[in-house]
Amino acid sequence: MEICKRIIYSGRVQGVGFRYTAHGLAARFAVTGYVRNLRSGDVEVVVQGLAAEVERFLTTLEQRMGAYIADRKTQDQTPEEFEGFNIRV
């Protein structure tokens, strides 16, 4: 069963390659969705896939970018139709 999660990361998450890291890591997992910077200075990640794959992706992303993350807020969302995993502007 596919799940969809929306995560807002805060901290020093812009200007450190967060979006490009998320995009590159997503290619290694069976996930779809997007990553984008928010005007607030936070980064939004929406990721969809099988629950175990989503969790592996998020764990890997947080291990890689953990030095920049001060907090995260997670919401479950209704699955959508995404084409791949993209960087949104």
Secondary structure, DSSP 8 states (H G I E B T S, - for coil): -EEEEEEEEEES-SSSSHHHHHHHHHTTTTEEEEEEE-TTS-EEEEEEEEHHHHHHHHHHHHHHHGGGEEEEEEEEE------SEEEE-
